[in-house]
Each structure stands twice: as C-alpha cells, then as structure tokens.
Amino acid sequence: MDRSFLSVLCSAATVAVIVVATRWMVGVKGAQLPKSKNGTNVYGIKWHIRALGLAAAILSVAFSVWSQQEQHHVGWELVVMTIVFFLLGVWLASGSVSTTQTSITKRVLWRSLCFRWDQVTEVRLHKRDGGAIELRAGPRKLIVDSRFVASEHLLSEIRSRTQLQPVRGLNIHIHES
C-alpha cells in the first residue's frame, strides 16, 4: 500500500471515530436521580462529560509539552491554545447544582450563584441548548445546562418548589412576503 492511501484511510478512520464518539456523548443519559445528603439534592456532572473534560485538560498539556520538545521553542500560539483547552476541559468537568427546601445553587469553578425559591419569577426550557433549564429572578439568570445529571428530576423539583410552569423555548419564524 502506498502512503497516500494510508493517509486517506487514517483520515476516514479519524472522522468515523469522531462521529461515533459525538453520538455516544450526546446519547448517554447519566444518573436519573441526584445524590441526596442531609436534605440537599446534589446534581453533579455526568461521568462521561467529566471524563472528556479531564482528558481535554490533560491532553492539552501533554500535547503542549510534546510539541515544545519537537520544535525546541515555545510559540505564543501554542501557549494560548493550551491554556484555552485546559480551561475549557476543567470547566466542562467541574460544577454542581444543589437544591434545598429554600434555595438552588449552581457552582462552577470560581463562581457560585444562588436563588431562593421565592425569588424565581420564571422557568424556561431550552430545547436547542440540549435541554437547558433557565431560572430567572428578575434580571438575573441561573442556567443548568445538559452537563448535569437527572435533569428530569431537577425540573420536577423546580416545578414543585416554585409552583411555576416552564415556558418552552420560543421558536421564531420569519415569514417572507
């Protein structure tokens, strides 16, 4: 076999692996119930998304080190890419949403946002964003994205605690005349 055929074959295999991995990532549901402890429900990151985030962080650093050794110098582009992929991986792998009888709290890396249930004025569901749940308290928003486990359970808990019916994502249709 010649090198060009092997190159095409490797490229096709890479695309196939990416497609399969993407379908798998989207299809895995994760735990259907949160962890409960002392009256607090904790909704963590789905295990496969946590693994992907940690792998991205580790591989970005490993690739940077390997690339530095191969090129014998450090380019600022490589440093910036490494930092971006590392932070994206850590963000993807971290966070939690916890609920108590009085409030809901979302923690991600360095930020924490808390709403009391009586502050929540609107609940929105975003089908386009992987089923994200958005809580609004006046101008403030708390968004629970699809990285977290047990979204149906969380939505049910939000409904019962706020007594609000979620508004489904608005579909805007533009009609041409």
Summary of the structure (lengths in Angstrom):
residues: 177
radius of gyration: 21.1
end to end distance: 58.2
largest distance: 68.9
contacts: 465
relative contact order: 0.13
helix: 47%
strand: 25%
